[in-house]
Amino acid sequence: MASSESLKLHQSSAAGVAHTIRSTSARMEFVDLRAQQARIRERLDAAIARVLDHGAYIMGPEVVELEGRLARFSGALHCVSCGSGTEALLIALMALGVGPGDAVFCPAFTFTATPEVVMLIGGTPVLADVIPETFNLDPASLQEAIMEARKRGLVPKAVMPVDLFGLPADYIEIERIAAEHGLAIICDAAQSYGATYRGRKVGAIGRVTATSFFPAKPLGCYGDGGAIFTDDDTLAHAMRSIRQHGKGDDKYDIVRLGINGRMDTIQAAILNEKLAIYPEEIAARQAIARRYSERLSKILRTPTVPEGSTSVWAQYTVRLPATRRDAIATTMMTAGIPTAVYYPKPLHHQMPYSLSPVPATGLANSERLAEEVLSLPMHAYLTAADQDRVCDNLARALEG
Ligand SMILES: Cc1ncc(COP(=O)(O)O)c(C=O)c1O
């Protein structure tokens, strides 16, 4: 199917090194979009047909409906839908007025989209290390990164914590540091929409939150899509304007620099149907993650969820001995079990960020994780039998 083919392309070319194969006997999907589609296919067909009938392909009624539903779901006052998670981050940074001379702090262990948008608008991404147990931004390293930025004459402007693999970052500490240094918090929640942190839902944390509806995300559409959340009326107004070429009251009255950042009506129609079953899917993902941890925590390092947080498990990522990780992935692949490495390089080893400022204390955890991580098949429709197959093969590969 086209969607899973392009998904594999993304895994292998854009977001990491995916070890996916089609086994001739028992084929397992890394993310099974077909099972979900079969469940709601009639509703999806009807929703798409309604868009074809009314013909409002851009900013149609489904977009307005989706924004209302997403805002209510996350407890944020405003939701601004947009064309992708990358655009969501870009629009947020533009609305906050980030530009040349400004430092924006990002974890070194994340997808390129996080620092990419900072550079696109002329700002400087300053990389900080992560905590190995949660894969998320380390507040102590953030402090060091702020010192480094000041030393270089940059103005600390914002921090972009990433809720990696679906788990919210350590926001209590990050909020304390952000308040001390006057930083805006832009949550990169591309992987964590639907997760919670100490009673707060993702979307209602930070000054602004950006999420992605890329097909393989926990809540995904059938193309690119994203959304931005905030409680700040002025910021929401600016982000709506930037999303549509900086429009003022009239479409052809341009009051600021903007982009074409709109979400297609068809994608909104699809997301409205998927959102209806999303709470059940989150519960299923959490049950699957618990089962993985029960089976695997005795033989390898399984992911940690701190007290007071919930994850939506965008990935279930284990840590393996660095010297054996790739061989184990190959053994799994041979057994017809797809795995993926998110991410094979920390960002300071990627070309665009090779000169980005880093803390004097270094980025050792990000470097080590890039060599140790392996993500296992994870989606709401993973059967117990398939999960057993993953665990049995992983145990055997580790012994071998
Ligand atoms: C952490 C993170 N930020 C941003 C993005 C960008 O989202 P999109 O692919 O929708 O542009 C992604 C997508 O993989 C992501 O994982």
The ligand as a Tripos MOL2 file, in Angstrom:
@<TRIPOS>MOLECULE
LIG
   16    16     1     0     0
SMALL
NO_CHARGES

@<TRIPOS>ATOM
      1 C1         10.5480   15.3780   17.3460 C.3       1 LIG1
      2 C2          9.9680   15.7730   16.0290 C.ar      1 LIG1
      3 N1          9.8260   17.0850   15.7440 N.ar      1 LIG1
      4 C3          9.3010   17.5010   14.5890 C.ar      1 LIG1
      5 C4          8.8870   16.6030   13.6260 C.ar      1 LIG1
      6 C5          8.3710   17.1200   12.3190 C.3       1 LIG1
      7 O1          7.0680   16.6960   12.0380 O.3       1 LIG1
      8 P1          6.5970   16.5710   10.5160 P.3       1 LIG1
      9 O2          7.2150   15.3430    9.9280 O.co2     1 LIG1
     10 O3          5.1030   16.4710   10.6120 O.co2     1 LIG1
     11 O4          7.0100   17.8080    9.8150 O.co2     1 LIG1
     12 C6          9.0120   15.2280   13.8670 C.ar      1 LIG1
     13 C7          8.6000   14.2410   12.8540 C.2       1 LIG1
     14 O5          9.1200   13.1600   12.7240 O.2       1 LIG1
     15 C8          9.5580   14.8020   15.1000 C.ar      1 LIG1
     16 O6          9.7110   13.5050   15.3790 O.3       1 LIG1
@<TRIPOS>BOND
     1     1     2 1
     2     2     3 ar
     3     2    15 ar
     4     3     4 ar
     5     4     5 ar
     6     5     6 1
     7     5    12 ar
     8     6     7 1
     9     7     8 1
    10     8     9 2
    11     8    10 1
    12     8    11 1
    13    12    13 1
    14    12    15 ar
    15    13    14 2
    16    15    16 1
@<TRIPOS>SUBSTRUCTURE
     1 LIG1         1 GROUP 0 **** ****
